[in-house]
Amino acid sequence: MVEDPEHADDHEYEPRREEQQGKPLAAEVRVQENDQPLEARAGPGPHRRCLPITTGLAGRGTVARYSTADPSGMRSDTMNADIAASAAGSIALGTDLHVSRLGFGAMRITGQGVWGDPPDRSAAVHILQRAVSLGVNLIDTADAYGPETSENLIALALYPYPKGLVIATKGGLVRPGPGVWNHDARPQHLRQACEASLRRLRVDCIDVYQLHAPDPQVPIEDSIGELVRMKAGGKIRHIGVSNVSLSELKRCERLSPIVSVQNRYNLEDRQSEDVIAHCQDKGIAFLPWAPLGSGRHAAHSGAMRALAEVAQRHRISTGQVAIAWLLRRSPVMLPIPGTASLEHLEENIAAAAVHLTHEDMQDLG
C-alpha cells in the first residue's frame, strides 16, 4: 500500500471558516449566473467524440459581496455582470482545446475520504452545473475519486456536455479501500481504466487523459506508451501527466506531446519550480494542487502571514489571494480549486477577477 502523493494533501482547496474570522471582508467580487440554456455538443450517437471544439460557455449574473456583518457568508445584490472564470484569461491544451485558466477539480464531490457517494448527490450535481454556468470549461477528475463516483456524477450533471467543456480525467491509481491509494500504471490496467472512464463519462474520446502518478514498478515509458497507443486508436485526444519530476516529464515528452502537468505547488511548497519553468518554455499547462498546503501550514509561518496581509489589503479571503497568486505566477498556471460548497465555489471563481499588485507579489515572494 502506498499513500497517493496527490491526496496526502487535498489539491482542491476549499476556503476554511477559520481563515476568514477576524478579517474585514467588504470587497466586491462578482460571480456569473447563466441565464441561457447550455447548448449540447453536436455529434452522432449517445457519446461525445473527439470533434473540433468551439466555445459555447457564457452568461450574465449577480454581484456577491462579503459583508463585514457576516464574514462567514455572502450577500448578493443583483445586477448585470459579465464576470466569470474567463476573467482569468485562457490557455491552450494542445493546438485545438482552449480553456479558461481557472477550472474545477471534481474530487471533493465524493464522500468523506474521497470514498463513495457524497452525503447529498443532488447538491454535488448542482455544484457541477453551477461551475459550468460560471464559465468553467475545464473539469478535472479521476477514476480513483470515489472510486468512479466523480466521473459518474459529472455525466449525471452535465451530459449531454455543452460546447467547449473539456473533461480531463486520470488513471494509474487504484482504491481498494477508504484512505488507500495504490499505484497501478501497467499498460493493461491503464487501458482498462481508460475504457471504463469512457463508459462512465459517456464519451468515445477523452479530451485529456492523465497518468495519475508514475508507478515505481513500471517504467514510465511503458505507461505513457500505452496512452500513446490509445490516442492513436481515438480513445484519447491529448495526454497529460501528474506528480512527475522534470526528468520524468522529459522522458514522457520523448514519446508524445504532453499538454498538461498536475503537481503539488503552493506558496510554501515550490519544489516544482523547475517543472513550471519547463512548462512555460514549452507551452504546457501546469495544474497546481494544494494551493495552501490544504491548510497544514502553520498560521504564523511567513508565507501565511503574507497571505493574510494581502487578503486584508484587498479585503478578500486568503483562498482568493492564493488563487490569484497562482494565476499571476505564470501564464501557464491553471488552478483547479474544488469544493463541495456552493458558496466556496463562487468565491473561488470570483478570484479570477482579483488583480494582485507588484507590491503584493513581492510580499508573497
Secondary structure, DSSP 4 states (H G I P E B T S, - for coil): -B--TTTTS-SS----HHHHTT-----EEEE----SPPPBPP-SSSSB-S-----------EEEEEETTEEEEEEEE------SGGGG-EEEETTTEEEES--EE-STTS-TTSBS--S-HHHHHHHHHHHHHTT--EEE--TTTBTTHHHHHHHHHHPSPBTT-EEEEEESEE-SSTT-BEE---HHHHHHHHHHHHHHHTBSSEEEEEE-S--TTS-HHHHHHHHHHHHHTTSEEEEEEES--HHHHHHHHTTS-EEEEEEE--SS--TTHHHHHHHHHHT-EEEEE-TTGGGTS-TTSHHHHHHHHHHHHHTS-HHHHHHHHHHHH-TTB------S-HHHHHHHHHGGG----HHHHHHH-
